[in-house]
Every structure is written in C-alpha cells, then in structure tokens.
Amino acid sequence: MLSSPERATARPLVLTAAYYASLALLGLAGAAEGPSLPTLAQHTASPLNRIGLLFVADSLGYLIGSMGGGRLYDKLPGHRLMSIMFLLILAGAVFFPVAPYLWLLLALGFLMGIGKGAVDVGSNTLLQWVHGEGVSPFMNGLHFAYGLGAFIAPLLLAQIILLTHEIHWVFWILAILIAPMAIWLWFLPGPAPQTQDGSATAGAVPLVPVLIMILAFVLYVGAELGFSNWIYTYAVTLNLANTVTAAYLTSAYWASFTLARLLGIWVSTRLRSRTILFIDFAGCLISLGLIAIARDSAAMLWVGSISLGLATASIFPTLLLLAGEKLKVTGTITGLFLLGSGVGSMLLPWLIGNAFTSVGPHAMINILFIDMALGLLAVVAFTFSAQPSAAGSSAAAPEQ
C-alpha cells in the first residue's frame, strides 16, 4: 500500500503519463496521413490538388473539436470527454484507409479531426492544471511524446508498404492502440474543471496579445504540418527519393523533431521562452533557405529536413509556455490557441497542394519560408504587446 505522501506524488505522474500517451497517439495519427496521400489518391481516383482537401476536412473538424472541447473542459470531467473523443478517432481510423470515395474520405477525416482537436486541448490544458507553475519541463515532455508518435508513423508505413504494398494496417494499428487508451481515461480521475468569473477573465486576457498569439499558432502549425505532410510527395515528385526512401525522409524529419523535443525538456529550464522561440524560428529560416538554394540536391533535402525538425520541435510547447507567462490558462484559452492551430493546419497544407499543381513543387519551400518569417514577427509583436501576468496556472482538485 502507498502512503498518503506517496500517493500524492504518484497521482500527478500517472496523469502525466496518460496525457503523454494521448499525445503520442495523436502524433501517430497525424503523421500517418501525409505519407499516405498518394495511396489515398489512388484509392479515391483523385488528383493531388483534390486529395489536399483532406487537410481542409481534418482541420475543420479540428477547429470544432478544439474550440468546443476547450469550453467543455472548463465544465465537464476532462478524462471522460477525452475518452469519447478517442472513440471518434478510432471509428474514423477503422474505415479511413479503405474509403473508396473522396467524399467519404473527407467525412472520415472531419470526424477524426474533431476527436484530435478535443484530445489535443484536453492533454495540454489538464497537464497545466496538474502541474501549475512547474509545468515547463512537463509541457516539453508532452510534445516530445507527440513527436515520438509522429516519428514511428512513417517507419511503420514504410515497413507495411514493403510487406503488403498497402496502408491499411497503419490506421488499424492506431485503432487497436486507441481502444485501451479510451477505457483507461474513462475510469481515471483527473483535475476538476477550472473556471473564472467574467471580471477575472477580462483582466487576464488582453485582446491584442491573444489575437497575436493565435496568429503565431496559425503560422507555426501551418508550417509544421505543411512540411511534414507534403515532404514525402515533394521528394517523390522531384525524383529526389523513391516511395520507401521518401517515407524514411519523413521519418528522419520526425526523428530530429522528437530528439529536439527531448532536449527541449532540459533547455526549457535554462532559457527564457522568448529566447528559445527566436533561436527556433531563425533555425527554421536557415533550414528552408538551404533546401531552396540547393533545390535539386537530395543530400541537401535530407540536411534541411533534419535541421528543420530540430528547429521546429520546441516552438509549439514554448508558445504555450510564453502565453502562460502572460495569461490565465483555462480550457477556453487553450482552445482559442488550438483554434489557431486548426486554421493553420487547414490553410497552409491546402495552399501547398494547390501550388504543387499550379506553380510546381518548389513553391512549397517558398511558401514555408514566408510563413516562418511572419511567425517570427508575431512572436516579436507578442513580447511587446503583452505584460507579465500574476495569474499563472494553478493545480486543481481531482474530479469526484
């Protein structure tokens, strides 16, 4: 039997493990879609610019899931809500790889997007409620877990393509892993909803800084998903890789991304959030510049992809940490930021897909460079527009 102090220590660690596992599954789900695009296009007899609508459908669902979920986490038991959302993802994953029609594929992507948005908001919000002001290393660890899942997905896809020349089992394995996760969360007590009265909220959420931070999430997430979802097709289209090595290239990006998120746990305890962000965005611009300069070089594509993974890794959790230094964190606030994430994940991959057919594959790198430059400007604007707030995150009592 654990003593009371031991239980007090173990409980936050168990909750943290649950949120880490949740983000790892989201990473697996998200990273599987990009390398699957050519196969999904064949299944549905769709050109690349039309299969790119999958990102729009997924992101629309994510917008609804993050915004609606953000409000619900302030009112309802968070773990049971996450469990229900995982079941939505499971249902979509079962039928997603065998959908014969584009409209059905888009509907399933939309359904999965709702679940992913709500689970994302829940994991980020509840983790901050559990750890309060000490959340910084745990937040970076949470997004390391996402990167780990995203790293595994292309490797899994490459092996399945070699063995079966199909992608079904990538999504079916995801469904198998989600089932016990949904059951565990349903029965796991978690932090109680945190709410604020109207006056507190008004004082803690200045309009201009919030809008700037939402823009930063739009730009960053659009770039991350735009690159990771299209780099496979980019490499194959330009004959810089075949289908298997392109999957390994995608996995190399996620490997460096995952490694950097692991290092970010330590870095976040040594450097200020805005310093980390300035370094990260500068690294992104340098990496994209290298790919653009040597655009016909497979070797430089590998170098640029790996270095881009290192540079992008800690941006998302650090944006959340920077916002948490200024604002009171609630499910609604986190939902607004992830609403921006959903907009970015919808617009930029769709824009890149259209650029592939209308301009050419090389346009992808130019779009990403401009996007990242604007993201850096948004961070600069946020640091000057927001004043430090005394209303930090606080731990909450468990659900009854």
Sine and cosine of phi, psi and omega as CSV:
sin_phi,cos_phi,sin_psi,cos_psi,sin_omega,cos_omega
0.00,0.00,0.67,-0.74,0.06,-1.00
-0.99,0.14,0.62,-0.78,0.11,-0.99
-0.95,0.30,0.21,-0.98,0.00,-1.00
-0.85,0.53,-0.72,0.69,0.04,-1.00
-0.88,0.47,-0.60,0.80,0.00,-1.00
-0.92,0.39,-0.63,0.78,0.04,-1.00
-0.91,0.42,-0.62,0.78,0.01,-1.00
-0.89,0.46,-0.57,0.82,0.02,-1.00
-0.98,0.22,-0.64,0.77,-0.09,-1.00
-0.94,0.35,-0.59,0.81,-0.11,-0.99
-0.87,0.50,-0.75,0.66,0.06,-1.00
-0.87,0.49,-0.55,0.83,0.01,-1.00
-0.94,0.35,-0.62,0.78,0.05,-1.00
-0.90,0.43,-0.70,0.72,0.02,-1.00
-0.89,0.45,-0.68,0.74,0.03,-1.00
-0.87,0.49,-0.67,0.74,0.03,-1.00
-0.87,0.48,-0.62,0.79,0.01,-1.00
-0.91,0.42,-0.67,0.75,0.00,-1.00
-0.94,0.34,-0.60,0.80,0.05,-1.00
-0.89,0.46,-0.71,0.71,0.02,-1.00
-0.89,0.46,-0.61,0.79,0.01,-1.00
-0.89,0.46,-0.71,0.71,0.00,-1.00
-0.94,0.34,-0.54,0.84,0.06,-1.00
-0.89,0.46,-0.65,0.76,0.04,-1.00
-0.92,0.38,-0.60,0.80,0.07,-1.00
-0.90,0.43,-0.64,0.77,0.04,-1.00
-0.89,0.46,-0.66,0.75,0.05,-1.00
-0.89,0.46,-0.68,0.73,-0.02,-1.00
-0.92,0.40,-0.71,0.70,-0.06,-1.00
-0.94,0.35,-0.68,0.74,-0.07,-1.00
-0.97,0.26,-0.30,0.95,0.01,-1.00
-0.96,0.27,-0.40,0.92,-0.12,-0.99
-0.95,0.30,-0.68,0.73,-0.07,-1.00
-0.86,0.52,-0.84,0.54,0.02,-1.00
-0.90,0.43,-0.27,0.96,0.01,-1.00
-1.00,0.09,-0.15,0.99,-0.11,-0.99
-0.82,0.57,-0.76,0.65,-0.01,-1.00
-0.86,0.51,-0.64,0.76,0.01,-1.00
-0.93,0.37,-0.67,0.74,0.04,-1.00
-0.89,0.45,-0.58,0.81,0.05,-1.00
-0.90,0.45,-0.63,0.77,0.03,-1.00
-0.92,0.39,-0.69,0.73,-0.01,-1.00
-0.85,0.52,-0.61,0.79,-0.10,-1.00
-0.97,-0.23,0.09,1.00,-0.02,-1.00
0.80,0.60,0.75,0.66,-0.07,-1.00
-0.88,-0.48,0.64,-0.77,0.13,-0.99
-0.95,0.32,0.25,-0.97,-0.09,-1.00
-0.88,0.48,-0.61,0.80,-0.03,-1.00
-0.93,0.38,-0.47,0.88,0.04,-1.00
-0.99,0.11,-0.60,0.80,0.03,-1.00
-0.92,0.40,-0.38,0.93,0.08,-1.00
-0.90,0.45,-0.31,0.95,0.08,-1.00
-0.89,0.45,-0.31,0.95,0.06,-1.00
-0.85,0.52,-0.61,0.79,0.02,-1.00
-0.92,0.40,-0.59,0.81,0.03,-1.00
-0.91,0.41,-0.73,0.68,0.00,-1.00
-0.89,0.46,-0.72,0.70,0.02,-1.00
-0.87,0.49,-0.67,0.74,-0.05,-1.00
-0.96,0.29,-0.57,0.82,0.10,-1.00
-0.87,0.49,-0.68,0.73,0.07,-1.00
-0.89,0.46,-0.66,0.75,0.02,-1.00
-0.88,0.47,-0.65,0.76,0.04,-1.00
-0.86,0.52,-0.74,0.68,-0.01,-1.00
-0.91,0.41,-0.69,0.73,-0.01,-1.00
-0.90,0.43,-0.65,0.76,-0.03,-1.00
-0.96,0.28,-0.68,0.74,-0.02,-1.00
-0.95,0.31,-0.76,0.65,0.02,-1.00
-0.91,0.41,-0.67,0.75,0.01,-1.00
-0.90,0.44,-0.63,0.78,0.01,-1.00
-0.84,0.55,-0.67,0.74,0.02,-1.00
-0.94,0.35,-0.63,0.78,-0.05,-1.00
-0.93,0.36,-0.55,0.83,0.01,-1.00
-0.91,0.41,-0.39,0.92,0.07,-1.00
-0.98,0.21,-0.14,0.99,-0.12,-0.99
-0.80,-0.60,-0.47,0.88,-0.15,-0.99
-0.88,-0.47,0.31,-0.95,0.11,-0.99
-0.84,0.54,0.88,-0.48,-0.16,-0.99
-0.91,0.41,-0.64,0.77,-0.08,-1.00
-0.93,0.37,-0.61,0.79,0.02,-1.00
-0.93,0.36,-0.57,0.82,0.08,-1.00
-0.91,0.42,-0.69,0.72,0.05,-1.00
-0.88,0.48,-0.63,0.77,0.01,-1.00
-0.87,0.49,-0.70,0.71,0.02,-1.00
-0.90,0.44,-0.66,0.76,0.00,-1.00
-0.92,0.39,-0.58,0.82,0.07,-1.00
-0.89,0.45,-0.59,0.81,0.03,-1.00
-0.91,0.41,-0.54,0.84,0.10,-0.99
-0.89,0.46,-0.70,0.71,0.02,-1.00
-0.89,0.45,-0.67,0.74,0.00,-1.00
-0.86,0.52,-0.74,0.67,-0.02,-1.00
-0.87,0.49,-0.67,0.74,0.02,-1.00
-0.91,0.41,-0.66,0.75,-0.07,-1.00
-0.91,0.42,-0.51,0.86,-0.01,-1.00
-0.89,0.45,-0.66,0.75,-0.11,-0.99
-0.98,-0.19,-0.26,0.96,-0.10,-0.99
-0.82,0.57,-0.76,0.65,-0.12,-0.99
-0.97,0.24,-0.14,0.99,-0.02,-1.00
-0.91,-0.42,0.15,0.99,0.00,-1.00
-0.91,0.42,0.83,-0.56,-0.06,-1.00
-1.00,0.04,-0.18,0.98,-0.07,-1.00
-0.83,-0.55,0.57,-0.82,-0.02,-1.00
-0.89,0.46,-0.66,0.76,-0.02,-1.00
-0.88,0.47,-0.59,0.81,0.02,-1.00
-0.95,0.32,-0.64,0.77,0.04,-1.00
-0.88,0.48,-0.68,0.74,0.01,-1.00
-0.91,0.42,-0.63,0.77,0.02,-1.00
-0.90,0.43,-0.66,0.75,0.02,-1.00
-0.93,0.37,-0.63,0.78,0.07,-1.00
-0.88,0.47,-0.64,0.77,0.04,-1.00
-0.89,0.46,-0.70,0.71,0.01,-1.00
-0.88,0.47,-0.72,0.69,0.03,-1.00
-0.91,0.42,-0.58,0.81,0.02,-1.00
-0.88,0.47,-0.65,0.76,0.05,-1.00
-0.85,0.53,-0.74,0.67,0.00,-1.00
-0.89,0.45,-0.68,0.73,-0.03,-1.00
-0.91,0.42,-0.65,0.76,0.01,-1.00
-0.88,0.47,-0.70,0.72,-0.03,-1.00
-0.93,0.36,-0.64,0.77,0.03,-1.00
-0.92,0.39,-0.62,0.78,0.02,-1.00
-0.88,0.47,-0.76,0.65,0.04,-1.00
-0.86,0.51,-0.71,0.70,-0.04,-1.00
-0.88,0.48,-0.72,0.69,-0.03,-1.00
-0.89,0.46,-0.71,0.71,-0.03,-1.00
-0.93,0.36,-0.67,0.75,-0.05,-1.00
-0.95,0.32,-0.75,0.66,-0.07,-1.00
-0.92,0.40,-0.57,0.82,0.05,-1.00
-0.88,0.48,-0.66,0.75,0.01,-1.00
-0.93,0.38,-0.57,0.82,0.05,-1.00
-0.93,0.38,-0.56,0.83,-0.02,-1.00
-0.95,0.32,-0.68,0.73,-0.15,-0.99
-0.98,-0.22,-0.22,0.98,0.06,-1.00
0.86,0.51,-0.71,-0.70,-0.08,-1.00
-0.94,0.35,-0.28,0.96,0.03,-1.00
-1.00,-0.03,0.37,0.93,-0.15,-0.99
-0.98,0.22,-0.28,0.96,-0.18,-0.98
-0.77,0.64,-0.85,0.53,0.00,-1.00
-0.91,0.41,-0.54,0.84,0.01,-1.00
-0.93,0.37,-0.57,0.82,0.04,-1.00
-0.91,0.42,-0.68,0.74,0.05,-1.00
-0.92,0.40,-0.59,0.81,0.07,-1.00
-0.90,0.43,-0.60,0.80,0.03,-1.00
-0.87,0.50,-0.70,0.72,-0.04,-1.00
-0.99,0.14,-0.30,0.95,0.24,-0.97
-0.90,0.44,-0.65,0.76,0.02,-1.00
-0.88,0.47,-0.64,0.77,0.06,-1.00
-0.87,0.49,-0.72,0.69,0.01,-1.00
-0.89,0.46,-0.57,0.82,0.02,-1.00
-0.90,0.44,-0.70,0.71,0.05,-1.00
-0.89,0.45,-0.65,0.76,0.01,-1.00
-0.92,0.38,-0.53,0.85,0.04,-1.00
-0.93,0.37,-0.63,0.77,-0.05,-1.00
-0.94,0.35,-0.58,0.81,-0.13,-0.99
-0.84,0.54,-0.78,0.62,-0.02,-1.00
-0.91,0.40,-0.55,0.84,0.06,-1.00
-0.89,0.46,-0.70,0.71,0.04,-1.00
-0.88,0.48,-0.68,0.73,0.00,-1.00
-0.89,0.45,-0.68,0.73,-0.02,-1.00
-0.87,0.49,-0.69,0.72,-0.01,-1.00
-0.92,0.39,-0.63,0.77,0.01,-1.00
-0.92,0.38,-0.62,0.78,0.06,-1.00
-0.89,0.46,-0.67,0.75,0.01,-1.00
-0.89,0.45,-0.62,0.78,-0.09,-1.00
-1.00,0.08,-0.64,0.77,-0.16,-0.99
-0.84,-0.54,-0.24,0.97,-0.09,-1.00
0.87,0.50,0.41,0.91,0.04,-1.00
-0.65,-0.76,0.14,-0.99,-0.09,-1.00
-0.88,-0.47,0.06,1.00,-0.14,-0.99
-0.80,0.60,-0.73,0.68,-0.17,-0.99
-0.95,0.32,-0.31,0.95,0.10,-0.99
-0.86,0.51,-0.73,0.68,-0.04,-1.00
-0.98,0.20,-0.52,0.85,0.02,-1.00
-0.95,0.31,-0.57,0.82,0.11,-0.99
-0.90,0.44,-0.65,0.76,0.07,-1.00
-0.84,0.54,-0.71,0.70,0.01,-1.00
-0.89,0.46,-0.64,0.77,0.01,-1.00
-0.90,0.44,-0.62,0.78,0.01,-1.00
-0.95,0.30,-0.53,0.85,-0.05,-1.00
-0.94,0.34,-0.57,0.82,-0.10,-1.00
-0.82,0.58,-0.80,0.60,0.03,-1.00
-0.92,0.39,-0.48,0.87,0.03,-1.00
-0.90,0.44,-0.68,0.73,0.01,-1.00
-0.90,0.44,-0.64,0.77,0.02,-1.00
-0.91,0.41,-0.70,0.71,-0.01,-1.00
-0.87,0.50,-0.74,0.67,-0.03,-1.00
-0.89,0.45,-0.58,0.82,-0.03,-1.00
-0.86,0.50,-0.60,0.80,-0.07,-1.00
-0.98,-0.18,0.03,1.00,-0.05,-1.00
-1.00,-0.10,0.91,-0.42,0.05,-1.00
-0.90,0.45,0.61,-0.79,-0.04,-1.00
-0.71,-0.70,-0.11,-0.99,0.00,-1.00
-0.92,0.39,0.61,-0.79,0.00,-1.00
-0.96,0.29,0.43,-0.90,0.03,-1.00
-0.84,0.54,0.62,-0.78,0.09,-1.00
-0.95,-0.31,0.74,-0.67,0.05,-1.00
-0.76,-0.65,0.28,-0.96,0.04,-1.00
-0.79,-0.62,0.44,-0.90,0.15,-0.99
-0.98,0.20,0.24,-0.97,-0.10,-0.99
-0.86,0.52,-0.63,0.77,-0.05,-1.00
-0.93,0.37,-0.64,0.77,0.01,-1.00
-0.91,0.42,-0.66,0.75,-0.02,-1.00
-0.90,0.43,-0.67,0.74,-0.02,-1.00
-0.89,0.46,-0.62,0.79,-0.02,-1.00
-0.97,0.25,-0.46,0.89,-0.11,-0.99
-1.00,-0.04,-0.19,0.98,-0.10,-1.00
-0.82,-0.57,0.98,0.21,0.07,-1.00
-0.89,0.46,0.69,-0.73,-0.13,-0.99
-0.88,0.47,-0.75,0.66,-0.10,-1.00
-0.90,0.44,-0.76,0.65,0.03,-1.00
-0.87,0.50,-0.62,0.79,0.01,-1.00
-0.90,0.44,-0.71,0.71,0.01,-1.00
-0.89,0.45,-0.63,0.78,0.03,-1.00
-0.91,0.41,-0.66,0.75,0.01,-1.00
-0.92,0.39,-0.62,0.79,0.08,-1.00
-0.86,0.50,-0.68,0.73,0.04,-1.00
-0.87,0.49,-0.65,0.76,0.02,-1.00
-0.87,0.49,-0.64,0.76,0.04,-1.00
-0.93,0.38,-0.63,0.77,0.06,-1.00
-0.83,0.56,-0.76,0.65,-0.09,-1.00
-0.94,0.35,-0.71,0.70,-0.05,-1.00
-0.92,0.39,-0.78,0.62,-0.06,-1.00
-0.90,0.43,-0.60,0.80,0.07,-1.00
-0.85,0.52,-0.66,0.75,0.00,-1.00
-0.94,0.34,-0.70,0.71,-0.03,-1.00
-0.87,0.50,-0.76,0.65,-0.03,-1.00
-0.97,0.25,-0.53,0.85,0.05,-1.00
-0.87,0.49,-0.69,0.72,0.00,-1.00
-0.95,0.31,-0.78,0.62,-0.11,-0.99
-0.91,0.41,-0.53,0.84,-0.02,-1.00
-0.99,0.12,-0.38,0.93,-0.07,-1.00
-0.93,-0.37,-0.14,0.99,-0.06,-1.00
-0.91,0.42,-0.56,0.83,0.05,-1.00
-0.87,0.49,-0.79,0.62,-0.02,-1.00
-0.92,0.40,-0.61,0.80,0.04,-1.00
-0.85,0.53,-0.75,0.66,-0.05,-1.00
-0.92,0.39,-0.66,0.75,-0.02,-1.00
-0.93,0.36,-0.68,0.73,-0.04,-1.00
-0.89,0.46,-0.61,0.79,-0.02,-1.00
-1.00,0.01,0.14,0.99,-0.01,-1.00
0.85,0.53,0.54,0.84,0.08,-1.00
-1.00,-0.04,-0.12,0.99,0.04,-1.00
-0.26,-0.97,0.41,-0.91,0.16,-0.99
-1.00,-0.02,-0.06,-1.00,-0.13,-0.99
-0.89,0.45,-0.61,0.79,-0.03,-1.00
-0.97,0.25,-0.74,0.68,-0.02,-1.00
-0.93,0.37,-0.46,0.89,0.08,-1.00
-0.92,0.39,-0.60,0.80,0.08,-1.00
-0.90,0.43,-0.64,0.77,0.05,-1.00
-0.92,0.39,-0.58,0.82,0.07,-1.00
-0.88,0.48,-0.71,0.70,0.05,-1.00
-0.86,0.50,-0.66,0.75,0.00,-1.00
-0.93,0.37,-0.55,0.83,0.05,-1.00
-0.90,0.43,-0.65,0.76,0.09,-1.00
-0.85,0.52,-0.74,0.67,-0.02,-1.00
-0.94,0.34,-0.47,0.88,0.05,-1.00
-0.91,0.42,-0.73,0.68,0.03,-1.00
-0.92,0.40,-0.60,0.80,0.07,-1.00
-0.86,0.51,-0.73,0.69,-0.03,-1.00
-0.92,0.38,-0.68,0.73,0.03,-1.00
-0.87,0.50,-0.69,0.72,-0.01,-1.00
-0.92,0.40,-0.56,0.83,0.06,-1.00
-0.93,0.37,-0.55,0.83,0.09,-1.00
-0.91,0.42,-0.71,0.70,0.06,-1.00
-0.90,0.44,-0.51,0.86,-0.01,-1.00
-0.89,0.46,-0.43,0.90,0.06,-1.00
-0.86,0.50,-0.68,0.73,0.02,-1.00
-0.97,0.23,-0.68,0.73,-0.04,-1.00
-0.87,0.49,-0.59,0.81,-0.05,-1.00
-0.91,0.42,-0.32,0.95,0.05,-1.00
-1.00,-0.02,-0.06,1.00,-0.08,-1.00
-0.90,-0.43,-0.50,0.87,-0.06,-1.00
-0.86,-0.51,0.43,-0.90,0.06,-1.00
-0.95,0.30,0.45,-0.89,-0.07,-1.00
-0.84,0.54,-0.72,0.69,-0.07,-1.00
-0.92,0.38,-0.52,0.85,0.05,-1.00
-0.91,0.42,-0.70,0.72,0.03,-1.00
-0.86,0.51,-0.68,0.73,-0.03,-1.00
-0.91,0.41,-0.65,0.76,0.02,-1.00
-0.88,0.47,-0.68,0.73,0.02,-1.00
-0.90,0.44,-0.68,0.73,-0.03,-1.00
-0.89,0.46,-0.75,0.66,-0.03,-1.00
-0.91,0.42,-0.60,0.80,0.06,-1.00
-0.89,0.46,-0.66,0.75,0.04,-1.00
-0.89,0.45,-0.61,0.79,0.04,-1.00
-0.89,0.46,-0.70,0.71,-0.02,-1.00
-0.91,0.42,-0.63,0.78,0.04,-1.00
-0.91,0.42,-0.69,0.72,-0.03,-1.00
-0.89,0.46,-0.73,0.68,0.01,-1.00
-0.91,0.41,-0.58,0.81,0.05,-1.00
-0.89,0.46,-0.64,0.77,0.03,-1.00
-0.89,0.46,-0.69,0.72,0.00,-1.00
-0.90,0.43,-0.64,0.77,-0.02,-1.00
-0.92,0.38,-0.64,0.77,-0.04,-1.00
-0.93,0.38,-0.69,0.72,0.00,-1.00
-0.95,-0.32,0.87,0.50,-0.21,-0.98
-0.95,0.32,-0.28,0.96,0.03,-1.00
-0.98,-0.22,0.20,0.98,-0.04,-1.00
-0.98,-0.20,0.88,-0.48,0.05,-1.00
-0.91,0.41,-0.62,0.78,-0.01,-1.00
-0.89,0.46,-0.69,0.72,-0.01,-1.00
-0.94,0.34,-0.49,0.87,0.09,-1.00
-0.89,0.45,-0.66,0.76,0.06,-1.00
-0.90,0.43,-0.72,0.70,-0.01,-1.00
-0.88,0.48,-0.74,0.68,-0.02,-1.00
-0.91,0.41,-0.62,0.79,0.00,-1.00
-0.92,0.40,-0.69,0.72,0.00,-1.00
-0.92,0.40,-0.70,0.72,0.00,-1.00
-0.93,0.37,-0.53,0.85,0.06,-1.00
-0.92,0.39,-0.63,0.78,0.07,-1.00
-0.86,0.50,-0.66,0.75,0.04,-1.00
-0.89,0.46,-0.64,0.77,-0.10,-0.99
-0.98,0.22,-0.58,0.82,-0.07,-1.00
-0.99,0.15,-0.33,0.94,-0.24,-0.97
-0.81,0.59,-0.75,0.66,-0.14,-0.99
-1.00,-0.09,0.10,1.00,-0.06,-1.00
-0.91,0.41,-0.74,0.67,-0.07,-1.00
-0.87,0.49,-0.82,0.58,0.01,-1.00
-0.90,0.45,-0.53,0.85,-0.02,-1.00
-0.96,0.29,-0.55,0.84,0.13,-0.99
-0.87,0.49,-0.67,0.74,0.05,-1.00
-0.89,0.45,-0.65,0.76,0.01,-1.00
-0.92,0.39,-0.67,0.74,0.02,-1.00
-0.88,0.47,-0.68,0.74,0.04,-1.00
-0.90,0.43,-0.62,0.78,0.01,-1.00
-0.91,0.40,-0.38,0.92,0.06,-1.00
-0.95,0.30,-0.35,0.94,-0.06,-1.00
-0.94,-0.34,-0.45,0.89,-0.20,-0.98
-0.82,-0.57,0.44,-0.90,0.15,-0.99
-0.97,0.24,0.82,-0.57,-0.10,-1.00
-1.00,0.05,0.86,-0.51,0.14,-0.99
-0.77,-0.64,0.14,-0.99,0.07,-1.00
-0.88,0.48,-0.61,0.80,-0.01,-1.00
-0.90,0.43,-0.70,0.72,0.00,-1.00
-0.91,0.42,-0.73,0.69,0.04,-1.00
-0.87,0.49,-0.62,0.78,0.04,-1.00
-0.87,0.49,-0.62,0.79,0.04,-1.00
-0.90,0.44,-0.68,0.74,0.02,-1.00
-0.90,0.43,-0.67,0.74,0.00,-1.00
-0.96,0.26,-0.35,0.94,0.19,-0.98
-0.87,0.49,-0.69,0.72,0.10,-1.00
-0.87,0.49,-0.63,0.78,0.06,-1.00
-0.86,0.51,-0.69,0.73,0.00,-1.00
-0.90,0.44,-0.64,0.77,0.04,-1.00
-0.88,0.47,-0.71,0.70,0.01,-1.00
-0.89,0.45,-0.67,0.74,-0.01,-1.00
-0.93,0.37,-0.35,0.94,0.03,-1.00
-1.00,0.07,-0.71,0.71,-0.17,-0.99
-0.98,0.21,-0.78,0.63,-0.15,-0.99
-0.94,0.35,-0.72,0.70,0.07,-1.00
-0.86,0.51,-0.59,0.80,0.05,-1.00
-0.91,0.42,-0.68,0.73,0.02,-1.00
-0.89,0.46,-0.67,0.75,0.03,-1.00
-0.90,0.44,-0.66,0.75,0.02,-1.00
-0.86,0.51,-0.66,0.75,0.04,-1.00
-0.94,0.35,-0.59,0.81,0.02,-1.00
-0.92,0.40,-0.53,0.85,0.04,-1.00
-0.83,0.56,-0.69,0.72,-0.08,-1.00
-1.00,0.02,-0.50,0.87,-0.08,-1.00
-1.00,-0.05,-0.53,0.85,-0.05,-1.00
-0.91,-0.41,-0.70,0.71,-0.05,-1.00
0.73,-0.69,0.33,-0.94,-0.06,-1.00
-0.85,0.52,-0.54,0.84,-0.06,-1.00
-0.90,0.44,-0.37,0.93,0.01,-1.00
-0.88,0.47,-0.41,0.91,-0.01,-1.00
-0.83,0.55,-0.71,0.70,-0.06,-1.00
-0.93,0.38,-0.62,0.79,0.03,-1.00
-0.90,0.44,-0.67,0.74,0.02,-1.00
-0.88,0.47,-0.69,0.72,-0.02,-1.00
-0.91,0.41,-0.60,0.80,0.00,-1.00
-0.90,0.44,-0.73,0.69,0.02,-1.00
-0.88,0.47,-0.66,0.75,0.00,-1.00
-0.87,0.50,-0.73,0.68,-0.03,-1.00
-0.92,0.39,-0.58,0.81,0.05,-1.00
-0.89,0.45,-0.66,0.75,0.06,-1.00
-0.92,0.39,-0.57,0.82,0.05,-1.00
-0.89,0.46,-0.66,0.75,0.05,-1.00
-0.88,0.47,-0.67,0.74,0.03,-1.00
-0.89,0.45,-0.59,0.81,0.02,-1.00
-0.91,0.42,-0.64,0.77,0.04,-1.00
-0.90,0.44,-0.69,0.73,0.03,-1.00
-0.87,0.50,-0.71,0.71,-0.01,-1.00
-0.89,0.45,-0.62,0.78,-0.01,-1.00
-0.91,0.42,-0.66,0.75,-0.04,-1.00
-0.90,0.43,-0.47,0.88,0.03,-1.00
-1.00,0.00,-0.37,0.93,-0.08,-1.00
-1.00,-0.03,-0.36,0.93,-0.08,-1.00
-0.95,-0.33,0.66,-0.75,0.09,-1.00
-0.98,-0.20,0.55,-0.83,0.01,-1.00
-0.83,0.56,0.64,-0.76,-0.02,-1.00
-0.92,-0.38,0.62,-0.79,0.04,-1.00
-0.98,0.19,-0.15,0.99,-0.05,-1.00
-1.00,0.04,0.98,0.22,0.02,-1.00
-0.99,0.14,0.05,-1.00,0.03,-1.00
-0.95,0.31,0.52,-0.85,0.04,-1.00
-0.71,-0.70,0.49,-0.87,0.00,-1.00
-0.95,0.31,0.46,-0.89,-0.05,-1.00
-0.86,-0.51,0.30,-0.95,0.03,-1.00
-0.96,0.27,0.42,-0.91,-0.01,-1.00
-0.94,0.34,0.38,-0.93,0.08,-1.00
-0.91,0.41,0.49,-0.87,0.05,-1.00
-0.99,-0.13,0.00,0.00,0.00,0.00
